[in-house]
Amino acid sequence: MNERYYSLDVFRGATVALMILVNNPGSWAHIFGPLKHAPWHGATPTDLVFPFFLFAVGNAMAFVMPRFEQAGPALFWKKVIKRTVLIFAIGLFLNWSPFVKWEGESIVAKTWENIRILGVLQRIALCYFFASVIVFYAKARGAFVISGVLLLLYWLICLLLGAPGDPYSLTGWFGTQIDINLLGVTHIYKGEGVPFDPEGLPSTVAAVVQVIFGFLVGQYIQQKGKSYEMLSNLLIAGLVLVFTGYCWDMVFPINKKIWTSSYTLYTTGLAILVLSMLIYLIEFKENKGAWGRFFDVFGKNPLFIFVLSGFLPRVLGMFRWVDHVSPEGKNVYTSAFPWFYQHICKDIAIDPRVGSLVYALCMILMYWSIVYVLDKKKIYIKV
């Protein structure tokens, strides 16, 4: 990416860093409120991470789409299908890895029957695919219209097919039954206490729009260049989307887990406002500094470091040892990362949330050191 748009790299890198922060606490039982997802309706700072990343995917798409348009449909379909399949497959691999697990004192295989099919990377893959197709064939103006139609249509479907009187609840949302019918109940996330997938297929509809909006903003920045007209229009667009999302929230609640249309508008607006601030600081005031370089290296290898941050703890977790013996006389095992939290971070402060946060910050620094070395060696792992 041209240095003229360095702010987009920093935005993407900061999003990846925040994603690592919220996904790697020392203890899930001890987390500060802003680092938790909203229980259902509403949004915390943590609920901004995934939509910001999809928005950044759209930004990046704005820089490659002109080459696809020049090369023609054959190359477009080849590149997009290949990238979609690879990202989806990596996500499935991450869900299945490390293919074995501990059960008591024995290692057993993780069978396909209980592997979750969908996930974060799988949603990124699907959103990238459908957004790319829409943008390639409908162009910017058509993609904007289609986005509006998709958001309204998703709202209508949620309302009509959901449980009467409670269509936006965990048990009343229409999409869960579709996911169960298509994927099977054993392949669906159950972290909510019941089979329900927050990256399910029906809610992907509104998430696709997030990528399209990211594309439109990236294209607009390229067309207008570094000008105060561009910056002021971005700020206005961000404020309008946030306000519209809040208004829509009154009848279609802001909700990440079913990715409501109001959530798409609200988070896109916030993403535009944050990006506008970065453009002002970096492009206009030329205030790059160490903070910008810190996030920049995350932004140059975003997919790789996200996958590594999910894969490494699982693999290291297979290499365990006895940490202590319980009062009942049973061996209590640990591995590298849990040991580091329990013996180094946990008791740093009286409030256990502090130790959990310190652990997460240490994880960011560890993964940053990896992408820093890759950047120094000019190694950029792309799909």
Sequence and secondary structure as in RCSB ss.txt:
>XXXX:A:sequence
MNERYYSLDVFRGATVALMILVNNPGSWAHIFGPLKHAPWHGATPTDLVFPFFLFAVGNAMAFVMPRFEQAGPAL
FWKKVIKRTVLIFAIGLFLNWSPFVKWEGESIVAKTWENIRILGVLQRIALCYFFASVIVFYAKARGAFVISGVL
LLLYWLICLLLGAPGDPYSLTGWFGTQIDINLLGVTHIYKGEGVPFDPEGLPSTVAAVVQVIFGFLVGQYIQQKG
KSYEMLSNLLIAGLVLVFTGYCWDMVFPINKKIWTSSYTLYTTGLAILVLSMLIYLIEFKENKGAWGRFFDVFGK
NPLFIFVLSGFLPRVLGMFRWVDHVSPEGKNVYTSAFPWFYQHICKDIAIDPRVGSLVYALCMILMYWSIVYVLD
KKKIYIKV
>XXXX:A:secstr
  GGGHHHHHHHHHHHHHHHHHH  S TTS  GGGS  SSSB  GGGGHHHHHHHHHHHHHHHHHHHHHHH HHH
HHHHHHHHHHHHHHHHHHHHHTTSEEEETTEEEE  GGG     HHHHHHHHHHHHHHHHHHHHHHHHHHHHHHH
HHHHHHHHHHHS TT TTSTTT THHHHHHHHH GGGS  TTSSS  TT STTHHHHHHHHHHHHHHHHHHHHH 
S HHHHHHHHHHHHHHHHHHHHHHTTS  BTTTT HHHHHHHHHHHHHHHHHHIIIIIIS   HHHHHHHHHHHH
SHHHHHHHHHHHHHHHTTS EEEEE TTS EEEE HHHHHIIIIITTSSSSHHHHHHHHHHHHHHHHHHHHHHHH
HTT     
